[in-house]
Amino acid sequence: MFIGHYGPAFAAKPLERRLPLWLLFLAVQWLDVGWSVLVLLGVEKLRIVKGFTQGSSLDLYYMPFTHGLIGALALSAALGAVVALFYRNRRSAIILVVAGAVFSHWVLDLVVHVPDLPLLDNSFKVGFGLWRHLWISFPLEIALLVAGASLYARQVPSRTRPGDTYLWLLVAVMAGIETYASFGPEPSSAVAEAQTALIAYFALAAVAALVDWARGTSITPLAPIH
């Protein structure tokens, strides 16, 4: 799953409006940010296998640190705790929303991945495997994205006239990215896949920041507490 992960990012904004959208965009991909870095360092591993599943050519055979259940829980709690340090009040709410956004990644991956998510070390792997059926996984990703964006638009109304136009332009671009990722050429290598993923995550977060700002809904910037 790629673009579908951003549905929970949009949906999390109404739960804690102090959190900027860009941070929630990074939170829902935090496990994959770590995964990309560890792949580039040669710690976690994958193979590009043509036709591995209809929805993905990635054989993710070793990723216990970022996509194992224990690792995912630890990374979720860690990011939530770090972000909470930048807020004075109701830090528990910040921790819960950020950690929940991070862990939503593992839950959604469980739905689409073949059994490659380890419960303990690199063993007891789980995954429901919807990537085997692109006609199910692709519309599911788009539906999650649109549902989350709709909730965000309704619960966090734009304070500017063109704000929602910018939002739905972003959603359209993201749907186009998912279409290319699902039906376009396969990655040339594991390193290329990790590099492309990192660029995409941070680029989308930057655009999300612009949309949040353009809608007048980026209420409180992060500021360290002394």
C-alpha positions as CSV (number, residue, x, y, z in Angstrom):
1,M,0.0,0.0,0.0
2,F,1.2,3.5,-0.9
3,I,-1.3,6.3,-1.4
4,G,-3.9,4.6,0.7
5,H,-1.8,5.3,3.8
6,Y,-2.6,9.0,3.5
7,G,-6.3,8.4,4.2
8,P,-5.5,8.0,7.9
9,A,-3.3,11.1,7.8
10,F,-6.1,13.3,6.6
11,A,-8.5,11.6,9.0
12,A,-6.2,12.2,11.9
13,K,-6.1,16.0,11.5
14,P,-9.7,16.6,12.9
15,L,-8.7,14.5,16.0
16,E,-5.8,16.9,16.9
17,R,-5.9,20.1,14.9
18,R,-2.7,21.3,16.4
19,L,-0.8,18.8,14.3
20,P,0.3,20.1,10.9
21,L,-0.8,18.0,8.0
22,W,2.8,17.6,6.8
23,L,3.7,15.9,10.0
24,L,0.8,13.5,9.7
25,F,1.8,12.7,6.2
26,L,5.2,11.7,7.4
27,A,3.8,9.8,10.4
28,V,1.7,7.5,8.3
29,Q,4.8,6.7,6.2
30,W,7.3,6.6,9.1
31,L,7.7,2.9,9.0
32,D,8.6,3.1,5.3
33,V,10.9,6.1,5.8
34,G,12.8,3.9,8.2
35,W,12.6,1.0,5.8
36,S,14.0,3.0,3.0
37,V,16.9,4.2,5.0
38,L,17.7,0.6,6.2
39,V,17.4,-0.7,2.7
40,L,19.9,1.9,1.5
41,L,22.2,0.8,4.4
42,G,21.8,-2.9,3.5
43,V,20.1,-3.8,6.8
44,E,16.6,-4.6,5.5
45,K,16.3,-6.4,2.2
46,L,14.0,-6.9,-0.8
47,R,14.0,-8.4,-4.2
48,I,12.4,-7.1,-7.4
49,V,10.5,-10.1,-8.8
50,K,8.5,-9.5,-11.9
51,G,4.9,-10.5,-11.4
52,F,5.4,-11.3,-7.7
53,T,1.9,-10.0,-7.1
54,Q,-0.5,-8.1,-9.4
55,G,-0.1,-5.0,-7.1
56,S,3.6,-5.1,-6.4
57,S,6.8,-6.6,-7.7
58,L,8.5,-6.2,-4.3
59,D,9.5,-9.4,-2.4
60,L,10.0,-7.9,1.0
61,Y,11.7,-10.9,2.6
62,Y,13.6,-9.2,5.4
63,M,12.3,-6.2,7.3
64,P,11.9,-7.1,10.9
65,F,13.0,-3.7,12.3
66,T,10.5,-1.5,10.6
67,H,7.6,-3.8,9.6
68,G,7.8,-6.4,12.3
69,L,5.0,-6.0,14.8
70,I,7.3,-5.2,17.7
71,G,9.4,-2.7,15.7
72,A,6.3,-1.0,14.3
73,L,4.9,-0.6,17.8
74,A,8.2,0.8,19.1
75,L,8.5,3.3,16.1
76,S,4.9,4.4,16.7
77,A,5.5,5.1,20.3
78,A,8.8,6.8,19.7
79,L,7.6,9.3,17.1
80,G,4.5,10.1,19.2
81,A,6.7,10.8,22.2
82,V,9.2,12.9,20.3
83,V,6.5,15.0,18.7
84,A,4.8,15.5,22.1
85,L,7.9,17.2,23.3
86,F,7.1,20.2,21.0
87,Y,3.8,20.9,22.7
88,R,3.0,22.3,26.1
89,N,-0.5,21.0,26.7
90,R,-2.4,17.7,26.3
91,R,0.7,15.8,25.3
92,S,-1.1,12.5,25.8
93,A,-3.5,13.4,22.9
94,I,-0.5,14.2,20.7
95,I,1.2,10.9,21.5
96,L,-2.0,8.9,20.8
97,V,-2.8,10.6,17.5
98,V,0.7,10.5,16.1
99,A,1.4,6.9,17.3
100,G,-1.9,5.8,15.9
101,A,-1.1,7.4,12.6
102,V,2.2,5.6,12.5
103,F,0.7,2.3,13.4
104,S,-2.1,2.6,10.9
105,H,0.7,1.9,8.3
106,W,1.2,-1.6,9.7
107,V,-2.5,-2.3,9.9
108,L,-3.1,-1.3,6.3
109,D,0.0,-3.2,5.1
110,L,-1.4,-6.3,6.8
111,V,-4.4,-6.1,4.5
112,V,-2.5,-5.9,1.2
113,H,0.9,-7.6,1.8
114,V,1.5,-11.2,1.3
115,P,2.8,-12.8,4.5
116,D,5.9,-10.8,5.0
117,L,5.2,-8.8,8.2
118,P,7.0,-10.7,11.0
119,L,5.4,-10.9,14.4
120,L,8.7,-11.8,16.1
121,D,12.2,-11.2,14.7
122,N,11.9,-12.4,11.1
123,S,9.4,-15.2,11.9
124,F,5.7,-15.8,12.1
125,K,4.9,-13.6,9.1
126,V,1.4,-12.4,8.4
127,G,-0.4,-10.6,5.5
128,F,-3.8,-11.0,3.9
129,G,-2.4,-10.6,0.4
130,L,-4.8,-8.3,-1.4
131,W,-2.0,-7.3,-3.6
132,R,-2.6,-10.5,-5.4
133,H,-5.8,-9.0,-6.7
134,L,-5.1,-5.6,-8.2
135,W,-8.8,-5.1,-9.0
136,I,-9.4,-5.0,-5.2
137,S,-6.2,-3.4,-3.8
138,F,-6.1,-0.5,-6.3
139,P,-9.7,0.8,-5.7
140,L,-9.2,0.2,-2.0
141,E,-6.2,2.6,-1.9
142,I,-8.1,5.3,-3.8
143,A,-11.2,4.8,-1.6
144,L,-9.1,5.2,1.6
145,L,-7.4,8.4,0.2
146,V,-10.7,10.0,-0.9
147,A,-12.5,9.0,2.4
148,G,-9.8,10.5,4.5
149,A,-9.6,13.7,2.4
150,S,-13.4,14.1,2.5
151,L,-13.4,13.8,6.3
152,Y,-10.6,16.3,6.6
153,A,-12.4,18.7,4.2
154,R,-15.6,18.4,6.2
155,Q,-14.3,18.5,9.8
156,V,-11.5,21.0,9.2
157,P,-13.2,23.6,6.9
158,S,-11.0,25.7,4.7
159,R,-10.7,29.4,5.8
160,T,-9.9,30.5,2.3
161,R,-12.0,30.4,-0.8
162,P,-9.6,28.3,-3.0
163,G,-8.5,26.1,-0.2
164,D,-10.5,23.0,-1.1
165,T,-9.5,23.3,-4.7
166,Y,-5.9,22.9,-3.6
167,L,-6.9,20.0,-1.5
168,W,-8.6,18.1,-4.3
169,L,-5.8,18.9,-6.7
170,L,-3.5,17.2,-4.3
171,V,-5.8,14.2,-4.0
172,A,-6.0,14.0,-7.8
173,V,-2.2,14.1,-8.1
174,M,-1.8,11.4,-5.5
175,A,-4.4,9.2,-7.3
176,G,-2.3,9.7,-10.4
177,I,0.9,8.6,-8.6
178,E,-0.9,5.5,-7.3
179,T,-2.0,4.7,-10.8
180,Y,1.6,5.0,-12.1
181,A,2.9,2.9,-9.2
182,S,0.4,0.2,-9.8
183,F,0.5,0.0,-13.6
184,G,3.8,1.6,-14.5
185,P,7.3,0.0,-14.9
186,E,8.8,-2.0,-12.2
187,P,11.7,-0.5,-10.1
188,S,15.1,-1.1,-11.5
189,S,16.6,-2.1,-8.2
190,A,16.1,-2.3,-4.5
191,V,18.2,0.9,-4.0
192,A,16.3,2.8,-6.7
193,E,13.0,1.8,-5.0
194,A,14.2,3.0,-1.6
195,Q,15.5,6.3,-3.0
196,T,12.3,6.9,-5.0
197,A,10.2,6.2,-1.9
198,L,12.1,8.6,0.3
199,I,11.8,11.4,-2.3
200,A,8.1,10.8,-2.7
201,Y,7.4,10.8,1.1
202,F,9.1,14.1,1.7
203,A,7.8,15.7,-1.4
204,L,4.2,14.8,-0.6
205,A,4.7,16.0,3.0
206,A,6.0,19.4,1.6
207,V,2.9,19.7,-0.7
208,A,0.6,18.8,2.2
209,A,2.2,21.6,4.2
210,L,1.4,24.0,1.4
211,V,-2.2,22.8,1.2
212,D,-2.7,23.1,5.0
213,W,-1.3,26.6,4.8
214,A,-3.4,27.6,1.8
215,R,-6.6,26.4,3.5
216,G,-5.7,28.4,6.7
217,T,-5.8,25.2,8.7
218,S,-2.1,25.0,9.8
219,I,-2.9,26.4,13.2
220,T,0.1,25.9,15.4
221,P,3.6,25.4,14.0
222,L,6.0,23.1,15.9
223,A,8.1,24.9,18.4
224,P,10.5,23.3,20.9
225,I,9.6,23.7,24.5
226,H,12.4,24.9,26.8
